[in-house]
Amino acid sequence: MSDSSTPDAGLIDRLRLIEEQPLDTRADAYAALHEELARRLESAPIDPTAAS
C-alpha cells in the first residue's frame, strides 16, 4: 500500500523498484540513491536553534 500524500512515499516506491532489480543493478541503484540523499542532506539549511 503506497500513500502518495506522505513525504516518504516517493522514497519507498523507489526502494521497492530497486529491490526488484538484479543484484548488480541493485547495488548501483543503492549507491546512486545514497549519493543523492547525501547531497540533499548536505545542502539542507542548518537550524541554528537546534541543540548540538
Secondary structure by P-SEA (a helix, b strand, c coil): cccccccaaaaaaaaaaaaaccaaaaaaaaaaaaaaaaaaaaaccccccccc
